C-alpha cells in the first residue's frame, strides 16, 4: 500500500515513526491479529482515534482497527483468538473483542473494535445511519469525521497512511473534515456535536468553515437519536475543557436543539447584578465544581452545576425596587432538569440525583451566619442523603461573586455548616437517620397490625428524631404512646 505522505512536508518525523513503532512493539496483540488477517487474505490497519491518540502520547488499552474483511469473516478470524467477542455493533460493521496479553512484566487487557471499511449516510427522515461497505482504506478514511481521525497505520508493515493531512492538523491542533464539512455532517449530523466534544477533550480549535457548517446545519441534529446525543454530550461534559465545547454548542445553535435550557440563560441577569448573565455564571460554577472533584470527572456533579439555574428564565420577576428576582427557581429548575434528562434518555437514578441536587442547591443560603438549629442541620443532611458530598461541592461552586469579602464570608459560613455536620455525625448516625423505634416495635407497643397507622406513627417518630436527636428507648416509647393517645 503506497504511503501518500512519503515525500511531503507532513510525513512523520523519525521520532514519530519510532513512537508508533514502539507503541506497536509493546502491543503485540496488534501484530498478532494483523498476521491472522493477512493469512486469511485480508488487510488490517490501526485507525482513527487510536492513531491520533498514539501520536498525542495518550493511547490506552482501547484499539480501533479497520479491515476489508466483512463482519462474518472478521468473526471467523477473531473468535478462536480473542478471550471474548461481542456483536453489539455488527449491524454497523463493527465486531468487538477482548484480549489479554502480558507485555514485559505487565498484564494488559485490550478492548478491541474491528470495523469493515464503510461509509455512513443519513436520509432526511432516518434516525440511524445507513451502512454500506467499501473496498479500500482510502474510501473508508474519506468518510471519517475529522482529518485527525482519518489517519491509519497498516499492519503488520506499519505503514503510515494520511491522505487528508491529518498529521498537519494534529500539529496545528485544529479540527477539519476530510471532505467538505457539509458532506461530513450530512453523512452523520452527530459529527457536529463531536466537533464540540473533541474541542473540549483535546483543547483543539475548530476550523472556521466547520463552525460555519455547524451553524447552518444545526437543525439536522434533530434526526439523531436521543441516546446518541446524550452519549456525546456526556463525553463533552466530562472532558478537560467542557466550557469550550459547550460554548461552541451554544454559539452554533446546536444547543438550541439538544439542551435549549442552556442558551436560554444568556437572556437573564441574576438577582445580584454581579454577572454578565446567568449563562456565564453557570459556566463558572461548572468550572469551580470541576476544581473540587477529588476522584476524576463526576458526571452527576457536573450535570447539576450545568443545570442548577435553568429555572431562572421561567421565574424571573422585576421587583418594584428595580431588582430582579427568581423565587423558587430551584424547584422549577428541578422539574425542568427531570424533563430534559428524561428526554435525553438518562437513567432514572441519574435523573433523580441531578434533579435533587438542583432542588437543594439554594438550601444553604438560609443558614446565614450559623443560626440553624441542630434540627435544621439534621434535615439538611437527611434531605441530601448520599448526595451530601456533591451538595457541598455544588453549593461552594455556586459562589461566583467578585466581592472578595462576601465570597470569604460565604466560605466561612459553609465551613461552619460542615463543621456542625461533622460534630453531629460524631454524636449521631446522621447519614442514616431513622426513628428510635422501627415498624415492628411500633406495632408491638401500639398493639396494631400492618396498615396506614403504622406509617403515620413512623413518620411522627422520624420527625421527633430530626427535631430532638436520639432518644432513650423508654422516652421514645412514652412519646409514641402520647401521640397514640391523641389519635383517638
MOCOR-V949035 format. One record per pair of residues at least 6 apart in sequence whose C-alpha atoms are under 8 Angstrom apart, sorted by the first residue. I is the first residue (numbers start at 1). J is the second residue. D is the distance in whole Angstrom. If there is no record, write none. Layout:
# MOCOR-V949035
i: [I;I]
j: [J;J]
d: [D;D]
This chain:
# MOCOR-V949035
i: [1;3;3;3;3;4;4;4;5;5;5;5;5;5;10;10;10;11;12;12;16;19;19;20;20;21;23;24;24;26;27;28;29;29;30;30;31;31;34;34;34;34;34;35;36;37;37;37;38;40;42;42;42;43;43;43;43;43;44;44;44;44;44;44;44;45;45;45;45;45;45;45;46;46;46;46;46;46;46;46;47;47;47;47;47;47;47;47;48;48;48;48;48;48;49;49;49;50;50;50;50;51;51;51;51;52;52;52;52;53;61;61;61;61;62;62;62;63;63;63;63;64;64;64;64;65;65;65;65;66;66;66;66;66;67;67;67;67;67;68;68;68;68;68;68;69;70;70;71;71;71;71;71;71;74;74;75;78;78;79;82;82;82;83;83;83;83;84;84;84;85;85;85;85;86;86;86;87;87;87;88;88;88;89;89;92;93;93;93;93;93;94;94;94;94;95;95;95;96;96;96;96;97;97;97;98;98;98;98;99;99;99;99;100;100;100;100;101;101;101;101;102;116;116;117;117;117;117;117;117;117;118;118;118;118;118;118;118;119;119;119;119;119;119;119;120;120;120;120;120;120;120;121;121;121;121;121;121;122;122;122;122;122;122;124;125;126;127;127;127;128;128;129;129;134;138;141;141;141;142;142;142;142;143;143;143;144;144;144;144;145;145;145;145;146;146;146;146;146;147;147;147;147;147;147;147;147;148;148;148;148;148;148;148;149;150;150;150;150;150;151;151;151;151;151;151;151;152;152;152;153;153;153;154;154;164;169;169;173;173;173;174;174;174;174;175;175;175;175;175;175;175;176;176;176;177;177;178;181;181;181;182;182;184;185;185;185;185;186;189;189;189;189;190;190;190;190;192;192;192;193;193;193;193;193;194;195;196;196;196;196;196;196;197;197;197;197;197;197;197;198;198;198;199;199;199;199;199;200;200;200;200;200;200;200;200;201;201;201;201;201;202;203;203;203;211;212;214;214;215;215;215;215;218;218;218;218;219;219;221;221;221;222;226;226;226;227;227;229;229;230;230;230;234;236;236;236;237;237;237;238;238;238;238;239;243;243;246;249;250;250;250;255;255;256;259;261;262;262;262;262;263;264;264;265;265;265;265;265;265;266;266;266;266;267;267;267;268;268;268;268;268;269;269;269;269;269;270;270;270;270;271;271;271;271;272;272;274;274;275;275;278;281;282;282;282;282;282;283;284;285;285;285;285;285;285;285;286;286;286;286;288;289;289;289;289;289;289;289;290;290;290;292;300;300;300;301;301;301;303;304;304;304;304;304;305;305;307;307;307;308;308;308;308;308;308;308;309;309;309;309;310;310;310;310;311;311;311;311;311;311;311;312;312;312;313;314;314;315;315;315;315;315;315;316;316;316;316;317;317;317;318;318;319;330;330;330;330;330;331;331;333;333;333;334;334;334;334;335;337;337;337;337;338;338;338;341;342;342;353;356;357;357;357;357;357;360;360;361;361;361;362;363;364;364;367;367;368;369;370;370;370;374;375;375;375;375;376;377;377;377;378;378;378;379;381;381;381;381;382;382;382;382;384;385;385;386;396;396;399;399;400;401;424;425;428;428;433;433;433;434;434;435;435;435;435;435;435;436;436;436;436;436;436;436;436;437;437;437;437;437;438;439;439;439;442;442;442;442;443;443;443;445;445;446;446;448;457;457;457;461;461;465]
j: [159;159;160;161;162;161;162;163;11;12;160;161;162;163;165;167;168;167;160;167;55;54;55;54;55;158;54;30;31;103;103;103;99;101;155;156;155;156;43;44;45;155;156;156;77;43;44;77;44;77;67;68;69;67;68;69;154;155;65;66;67;68;154;155;156;65;66;67;152;153;154;155;63;64;65;66;152;153;154;155;64;65;66;149;150;151;152;153;64;148;149;150;151;152;64;148;149;59;62;63;64;149;151;152;153;148;149;151;170;59;108;109;110;111;110;111;112;110;111;112;113;112;113;114;115;112;113;114;115;114;115;116;117;137;114;115;116;117;137;116;117;134;135;136;137;116;93;116;90;93;94;95;115;116;95;114;95;85;97;85;97;98;99;97;98;99;100;97;98;99;95;96;97;98;95;96;97;94;95;96;94;95;96;95;96;131;115;116;118;131;133;113;114;115;116;113;114;115;111;112;113;114;111;112;113;109;110;111;112;109;110;111;112;107;108;109;110;107;108;109;110;108;133;134;133;134;135;136;137;139;140;131;132;133;134;139;140;143;131;132;133;134;139;140;143;129;130;131;132;143;187;188;129;130;131;186;187;188;128;129;130;186;187;188;223;223;223;223;224;225;224;225;187;188;140;163;150;151;178;150;164;178;179;178;179;184;150;177;178;184;177;178;184;191;166;175;176;177;178;164;165;166;169;175;176;177;178;165;166;167;169;170;175;176;166;162;163;164;166;178;160;161;162;163;164;166;167;160;161;162;159;160;161;160;161;178;175;176;203;204;205;204;205;206;207;195;199;204;205;206;207;210;206;207;210;184;210;184;209;210;213;213;217;191;191;192;214;217;220;220;221;223;224;221;224;228;229;214;218;221;229;232;233;249;254;232;206;236;244;245;246;248;249;232;233;235;236;239;242;245;204;236;245;205;206;241;244;245;236;239;240;241;242;243;244;245;236;239;240;241;242;240;240;241;244;252;252;252;254;251;252;253;254;252;253;254;257;254;257;254;257;258;257;343;344;345;344;345;258;344;344;345;346;299;242;245;246;299;302;303;297;298;299;302;297;283;287;255;255;256;262;263;262;263;263;340;310;279;306;307;310;279;279;313;277;278;279;310;312;313;277;278;279;280;277;278;313;277;278;279;312;313;275;276;277;278;324;277;278;324;325;323;324;325;326;323;324;401;402;281;401;309;400;305;306;307;308;309;306;400;305;306;394;397;398;399;400;302;305;306;397;397;301;302;305;393;394;396;397;297;298;302;393;350;353;354;354;390;394;354;354;355;357;358;394;358;394;333;337;358;330;333;334;357;358;359;361;329;330;333;358;329;333;336;337;329;330;331;332;333;334;336;326;329;333;326;329;332;325;326;327;328;329;332;324;325;326;327;324;325;326;324;325;325;358;359;360;361;362;358;359;355;358;359;355;356;358;359;355;351;354;355;358;351;352;355;351;348;351;387;384;384;387;390;391;394;384;391;391;394;395;395;380;395;414;413;417;413;413;413;416;417;467;466;467;468;469;467;417;420;421;421;430;466;466;388;421;430;431;430;431;432;433;391;431;432;431;411;414;407;410;407;407;430;431;469;470;462;465;466;462;465;458;461;462;463;464;465;461;462;465;470;471;472;473;476;458;461;473;476;477;458;454;455;458;454;457;458;480;449;450;454;477;481;481;484;454;480;483;484;476;480;471]
d: [8;7;6;6;8;6;6;6;5;8;8;7;7;7;7;6;6;8;8;8;7;8;7;7;7;7;7;7;7;6;7;8;8;7;8;8;7;5;7;6;8;6;6;7;7;6;7;7;8;8;7;6;6;6;6;7;8;8;7;6;5;7;6;6;8;5;5;7;6;5;4;5;7;6;4;7;6;5;6;7;6;5;6;8;7;6;4;6;7;7;4;5;6;6;7;8;5;6;7;6;6;8;6;6;7;6;6;7;8;5;7;7;5;6;6;5;6;7;6;5;6;6;5;6;8;8;6;5;6;5;5;6;6;8;7;6;5;6;8;6;6;7;6;7;8;6;7;6;7;6;7;7;8;7;7;8;7;8;8;6;6;6;5;7;6;5;7;6;5;7;7;6;4;6;6;5;6;7;5;6;8;7;8;6;8;6;5;5;8;8;8;6;6;4;7;6;5;6;8;6;5;6;6;5;6;7;6;5;6;6;5;7;8;7;6;4;6;6;5;7;8;6;7;8;6;5;6;7;6;8;5;7;6;4;5;8;5;8;6;6;6;7;8;6;6;6;6;5;7;7;6;7;5;5;7;7;4;6;7;5;6;7;5;6;8;7;6;5;5;6;7;7;8;7;7;7;5;7;8;7;8;6;7;7;8;7;6;8;7;8;6;7;6;6;8;6;5;4;6;6;7;4;7;7;6;5;5;8;4;7;6;6;7;8;7;7;8;7;7;7;8;6;5;7;8;6;8;6;5;7;5;5;6;7;7;6;7;7;8;5;6;5;5;6;6;7;8;7;6;5;6;8;7;6;7;7;7;8;7;6;6;6;8;8;6;6;8;8;8;6;5;8;7;6;7;8;7;6;8;8;8;7;8;7;8;7;7;7;8;4;7;6;7;7;7;7;5;8;8;6;7;8;8;6;7;8;7;6;6;6;6;4;5;7;5;5;7;5;6;6;8;8;8;7;8;7;8;6;8;8;4;6;7;7;6;5;8;7;7;7;7;8;7;7;5;6;6;6;7;7;6;7;7;7;6;7;8;7;7;8;6;7;6;8;8;6;8;8;5;7;8;6;7;7;7;8;6;7;8;8;7;7;8;7;7;5;5;7;8;7;6;6;5;8;7;8;8;5;6;8;8;7;7;7;5;6;8;6;6;7;8;7;5;5;7;8;8;6;7;6;8;8;7;7;6;8;8;7;7;7;6;8;8;5;5;7;7;6;5;6;7;5;7;7;7;6;6;8;5;7;8;7;6;7;7;6;7;6;7;7;5;7;6;6;8;8;6;8;7;7;7;7;8;8;5;8;7;7;7;6;8;8;5;7;8;5;6;8;5;4;8;7;6;5;7;8;8;8;8;5;6;7;6;8;7;6;5;8;6;5;6;5;6;7;6;5;7;7;7;8;5;8;7;7;5;7;5;5;7;8;8;6;8;6;7;6;6;8;7;7;8;8;7;8;6;8;8;8;7;7;6;7;8;7;8;8;8;7;6;7;7;7;8;5;5;7;7;8;8;8;7;8;7;6;7;7;8;7;7;7;7;8;7;7;7;8;8;7;8;7;8;8;6;7;8;8;7;8;8;8;6;7;7;5;4;8;8;6;7;8;7;7;7;8;7;6;8;7;8;7;8;7;7;8;7;7;7;7;8;6;7;7;8;8;7;8;8;7;8;8;8;7;7]
